[in-house]
């Protein structure tokens, strides 16, 4: 499918050469990679200042959208990474993000606290997806009522439907009064969260079987103990073959009693009919240590969703343990294999979101960003890269999520 890329003049840049661009427009979708507060030379501005960086990041996001003949009102979802050791109020951070939105903008949102970002002093990284008709007209959209999900500051929506796409804000086990439900019990919290997702989907006439992508952000570290219980509790909602899925541990959520957040993307015909989809599970790929209903890739209409790709074997054990460059290459090979089975290739990728095991500083980022970038022709897809202290399995060093688009089967 034909794509347009955007790199605004004078925009920030990485201090190394990559094929990635800041924004990609394809069909009705617009993908903006993680925006940060850097100079064109890759130097951090407003070091450690969450408020100032949030304002600058949202302005950068608006510039990229403008370069693709869109604006902030076209946003359907935001994924916001911000440095928080528990001392920041997440609602206050989200209100700062919301303060940059124009009247009429009502995207879904997910805020993910992290202990650090890639460069020293970097405190905020935000990626966004927007939608417009190919003829340039704004897309009509509908919104799920606030009471169906977890509390969010205005103007963020619990769920947004635009065309055949449905985006659901990250749901958490918090009630309308701000109290955390089932404190200390990640299984019960997961049940609470997926029930809310079901209610939001139901508002649009959709259900769990219409979900094409699941993202879980759970409080924990590497190892089966933190991963398994919540993964199985979430998986109960999905029939086989299920959606693509990604599960990422974070050291903590803003409220330490919150143990899980889950967001989903679903697809439903504009006439309300269920859309057919094609799932793939290449024989050469890895597996989890327990059976889950998710598939490595699926295609629905022109949209392609992949689960987070990693370097583990069929027993859930790391291949190339703790070797970030080698694991990056392995994950990218898996991505190519899945895309090929769906009739696509690397040039069809629009957006890459990567979490990798690493600390502050360019070293760990430079050990994976140029490698994954090298698999794409220039101009390449939009991208986001976030370091974390640990990933889901022991000695796992990277997980790479991609979205691609290819003409309908």
C-alpha positions in Angstrom: 0.0 0.0 0.0 1.2 3.5 -0.8 2.7 5.3 2.2 3.7 8.9 3.0 6.4 9.6 5.5 7.1 12.7 7.5 10.3 14.2 9.0 9.6 17.9 9.7 12.4 20.3 8.9 14.5 21.0 12.0 12.8 18.2 14.0 14.7 16.2 16.6 16.9 13.4 15.6 18.8 10.4 17.0 22.6 10.8 17.2 23.0 7.8 14.9 21.7 7.2 11.4 18.5 5.1 11.0 16.0 4.4 8.3 13.0 5.3 10.6 10.8 8.4 10.0 8.8 10.3 12.6 5.4 9.6 11.0 3.8 7.3 8.4 0.4 7.7 6.7 -1.1 4.6 5.0 -4.7 4.2 4.0 -6.8 5.7 6.8 -4.1 5.2 9.4 -1.5 7.6 10.6 1.3 6.4 12.9 3.6 8.7 14.8 6.7 7.3 16.5 7.6 8.0 20.1 8.2 11.8 20.3 10.7 13.2 22.7 12.3 16.5 23.7 15.6 16.4 21.8 17.5 18.7 19.5 18.3 17.9 15.9 21.7 16.7 17.2 20.1 14.3 19.7 20.7 16.4 22.9 18.1 16.3 25.6 16.2 19.5 26.4 14.6 20.4 29.7 16.4 17.6 31.4 14.3 15.8 34.0 11.4 18.2 33.7 8.3 16.1 33.0 6.0 19.1 32.6 8.2 21.0 30.1 9.0 17.8 28.2 5.4 16.9 28.0 4.5 20.2 26.4 7.4 20.0 23.9 6.6 16.3 23.1 3.0 17.1 22.3 4.1 20.0 20.1 6.4 17.7 18.2 3.6 15.2 17.8 1.4 18.0 16.3 4.2 19.0 13.9 4.5 15.4 12.6 0.7 15.1 12.1 0.6 18.4 10.3 3.3 17.2 7.9 0.9 14.3 7.1 -2.1 16.7 6.6 -3.6 15.8 10.0 -3.8 17.3 13.4 -4.2 16.4 17.1 -8.0 16.2 16.7 -7.4 13.1 14.5 -5.8 11.1 17.3 -7.4 7.9 18.2 -4.9 6.7 20.8 -1.8 7.8 22.7 0.8 5.6 24.5 2.7 7.7 27.0 5.9 6.6 28.7 7.0 8.8 31.5 9.7 8.5 34.2 8.0 8.0 37.6 9.4 6.4 40.8 6.0 6.7 42.4 6.3 10.3 43.4 4.3 11.7 40.5 0.5 11.7 40.3 -0.4 9.9 37.0 -3.7 11.8 36.7 -1.7 15.0 36.9 0.6 13.8 34.1 -2.3 12.9 31.9 -3.9 16.2 32.6 -0.7 17.8 31.3 -1.0 15.7 28.1 -4.6 16.6 27.8 -3.8 20.3 28.1 -2.1 20.1 24.8 -5.1 18.7 23.0 -7.4 20.9 21.0 -11.2 21.1 21.6 -12.7 18.1 19.9 -9.8 15.7 20.5 -10.9 12.6 22.5 -8.3 9.9 22.0 -7.9 6.8 24.1 -4.8 6.7 26.3 -2.3 4.5 28.2 0.2 5.9 30.6 3.1 3.6 31.4 5.5 4.7 34.2 9.2 3.6 33.7 12.2 4.1 35.9 14.2 5.8 33.1 14.2 6.4 29.3 17.0 6.0 26.7 18.9 9.2 27.3 20.0 10.9 30.5 17.4 13.5 31.5 14.8 12.2 29.1 11.5 12.0 31.1 8.7 11.7 28.5 8.1 9.7 25.3 4.7 9.6 23.6 3.6 7.8 20.5 0.2 8.4 18.8 -2.1 6.9 16.1 -4.5 9.0 14.2 -7.1 8.4 11.5 -8.4 10.3 8.5 -10.2 9.3 5.4 -8.0 8.9 2.4 -9.8 11.8 0.7 -8.7 14.1 3.5 -12.1 14.2 5.3 -12.2 13.8 9.1 -13.6 10.4 10.2 -16.8 10.3 12.1 -16.1 8.7 15.5 -18.1 7.5 18.5 -17.0 7.2 22.1 -17.7 4.8 25.0 -19.3 6.4 28.1 -16.9 7.3 30.9 -18.6 5.0 33.4 -17.8 1.8 31.5 -14.1 1.8 32.4 -11.4 3.1 34.7 -11.4 6.8 35.6 -9.6 9.0 33.1 -9.2 12.8 33.1 -11.1 14.7 30.4 -11.0 14.6 27.4 -9.6 11.1 27.2 -12.2 8.4 26.1 -12.6 4.9 27.4 -13.0 3.7 23.8 -13.1 5.3 20.4 -14.6 3.8 17.2 -13.5 5.3 13.8 -14.4 3.4 10.7 -13.8 -0.3 11.4 -11.2 0.4 14.1 -12.0 0.3 17.8 -9.4 1.5 20.4 -9.8 0.9 24.1 -7.9 2.9 26.7 -5.7 0.9 29.1 -8.0 -0.3 31.8 -6.8 -0.6 35.4 -8.3 -2.0 38.7 -9.3 1.5 40.0 -12.9 2.5 40.8 -14.6 5.8 40.2 -13.5 7.1 43.7 -9.8 6.3 42.9 -9.6 3.2 45.2 -7.6 0.2 43.9 -9.7 -2.9 43.8 -8.3 -6.3 44.8 -5.0 -4.9 46.1 -2.2 -7.4 45.9 -4.1 -9.9 43.8 -3.1 -9.7 40.1 -5.4 -12.4 39.0 -8.5 -10.7 40.5 -7.3 -7.4 39.1 -6.9 -8.9 35.7 -10.4 -10.2 35.8 -11.7 -6.8 36.8 -9.8 -5.2 33.9 -10.9 -7.5 31.2 -14.5 -7.2 32.3 -14.2 -3.5 31.8 -12.7 -4.0 28.4 -15.6 -6.2 27.5 -18.1 -3.5 28.6 -16.3 -0.9 26.4 -16.2 -3.2 23.4 -19.9 -4.1 24.0 -20.8 -0.4 23.7 -19.7 -0.6 20.1 -21.4 -3.9 19.4 -18.1 -5.8 19.6 -16.8 -8.5 21.8 -13.6 -10.2 22.7 -13.6 -12.2 19.5 -13.3 -8.9 17.6 -10.0 -8.0 19.3 -7.0 -8.1 17.1 -4.3 -6.9 19.5 -3.8 -7.1 23.3 -1.2 -5.2 25.3 -0.6 -6.1 28.9 1.6 -4.0 31.2 2.0 -5.8 34.5 3.9 -5.0 37.6 6.8 -7.4 37.9 10.1 -8.6 36.7 11.5 -11.4 34.6 10.4 -15.0 35.2 7.5 -17.3 35.1 6.2 -16.4 38.5 5.3 -12.8 37.6 4.2 -13.7 34.0 2.0 -16.8 34.2 -0.9 -16.1 36.5 -2.0 -12.8 34.9 -1.3 -14.1 31.4 -3.7 -17.1 32.0 -6.3 -14.9 33.6 -6.4 -12.6 30.6 -6.3 -15.4 28.1 -9.5 -16.9 29.4 -11.5 -14.3 27.5 -10.2 -15.2 24.1 -11.2 -18.1 21.8 -8.7 -19.8 19.6 -7.3 -18.6 17.2 -7.0 -15.5 19.3 -5.5 -12.0 18.8 -1.8 -11.0 18.6 -0.6 -10.2 22.1 2.3 -8.5 23.9 3.0 -8.7 27.7 5.6 -6.4 29.3 6.6 -6.2 32.9 7.2 -2.7 34.5 8.8 -2.3 37.9 5.6 -0.7 39.2 2.6 1.3 38.2 2.1 4.9 39.5 0.0 3.5 42.3 1.9 0.5 43.8 -1.3 -1.4 44.4 -2.1 -1.4 40.7 -0.6 -4.6 39.3 -2.0 -4.6 35.8 -3.1 -2.5 32.9 -4.5 -3.8 29.6 -5.4 -2.1 26.4 -6.8 -3.6 23.2 -7.5 -2.8 19.6 -10.5 -4.4 17.9 -12.0 -4.4 14.4 -15.6 -4.6 13.4 -17.3 -3.8 10.1 -18.8 -0.3 9.8 -22.1 -2.1 9.3 -21.6 -4.1 12.6 -20.6 -7.3 10.8 -17.7 -9.4 12.1 -14.7 -9.1 9.9 -12.9 -12.2 8.7 -9.3 -12.6 9.7 -6.4 -14.9 8.9 -4.0 -16.1 11.7 -0.5 -17.5 11.3 1.8 -19.4 13.6 5.0 -20.3 11.6 6.5 -23.6 12.6 9.9 -22.1 13.1 8.8 -19.7 15.8 9.0 -19.7 19.6 6.2 -20.4 22.1 5.3 -19.5 25.7 6.0 -22.0 28.5 2.2 -22.4 29.0 -0.4 -22.6 26.3 -2.1 -19.3 25.4 -4.7 -18.8 22.6 -2.8 -15.9 21.0 -1.2 -16.2 17.5 2.0 -14.6 16.3 0.3 -12.7 13.5 -3.1 -11.9 12.0 -4.4 -10.0 9.1 -7.9 -8.4 9.1 -8.8 -6.4 6.0 -5.7 -4.4 5.2 -4.4 -4.4 8.8 -1.6 -6.7 10.0 -0.9 -7.1 13.7 2.0 -9.1 15.2 2.5 -10.1 18.8 5.7 -8.9 20.5 8.6 -10.9 18.9 11.4 -12.2 21.1 14.3 -14.5 21.1 13.1 -17.6 23.0 12.5 -21.2 22.1 9.5 -23.4 22.0 9.8 -24.0 25.8 9.9 -20.3 26.7 13.7 -20.2 27.3 15.9 -17.4 26.0 18.0 -18.0 22.9 21.3 -16.0 22.9 20.7 -15.2 26.7 21.2 -11.5 27.5 22.8 -10.9 24.1 20.9 -7.8 23.0 22.3 -7.5 19.4 21.8 -11.2 18.7 18.3 -11.3 20.2 17.4 -8.2 18.1 18.4 -10.0 14.9 16.5 -13.1 16.0 13.3 -11.1 16.8 13.6 -9.3 13.4 13.9 -12.6 11.6 10.8 -13.8 13.3 9.0 -10.7 12.2 10.0 -11.3 8.6 8.8 -14.9 8.8 5.4 -13.9 10.1 5.0 -11.1 7.6 5.8 -13.5 4.7 3.2 -16.0 5.8 0.7 -13.1 5.7 1.8 -12.1 2.2 3.7 -9.1 3.4 7.4 -8.0 4.1 9.4 -5.5 6.0 8.5 -2.7 3.6 4.8 -3.1 4.6 5.6 -2.2 8.3 4.2 1.2 9.4 5.1 1.2 13.1 7.6 -0.5 15.4 7.4 -0.4 19.2 10.4 -1.9 21.1 11.1 -2.5 24.7 14.6 -3.7 25.6 16.5 -4.6 28.7 18.8 -1.7 29.3 19.6 1.4 31.4 20.1 5.1 30.8 22.4 6.1 28.1 22.8 5.5 24.3 24.8 2.2 24.7 21.9 -0.2 25.0 19.7 1.7 22.5 22.6 1.7 20.0 22.9 -2.0 20.5 19.4 -2.6 19.0 18.1 0.5 17.1 20.6 0.3 14.2 20.1 -3.4 13.9 16.3 -3.3 13.7 16.4 -0.2 11.5 18.6 -2.1 9.0 15.8 -4.5 8.1 13.8 -1.6 6.6 14.4 0.3 3.4 14.8 4.0 3.7 12.4 5.7 4.3 11.3 3.2 6.9 8.5 3.0 9.6 7.9 5.1 12.6 9.4 3.8 15.8 9.5 3.9 19.6 12.2 2.4 21.8 11.9 2.1 25.6 14.5 0.6 28.0 13.3 -1.5 31.0 15.2 -3.2 33.8 13.7 -6.6 32.9 11.5 -8.4 30.4 9.1 -11.3 30.7 11.4 -14.2 30.7 14.8 -14.7 32.3 17.7 -13.5 30.1 15.3 -12.1 27.5 16.7 -8.8 26.2 14.2 -7.4 23.7 10.6 -7.5 22.5 9.6 -5.9 19.2 6.0 -5.1 18.3 5.0 -4.1 14.7 2.0 -3.0 12.8 1.9 -3.4 9.1 -0.6 -2.7 6.2 -1.1 -4.6 3.0 -3.9 -4.7 0.5 -6.9 -6.9 1.5 -6.5 -10.6 0.7 
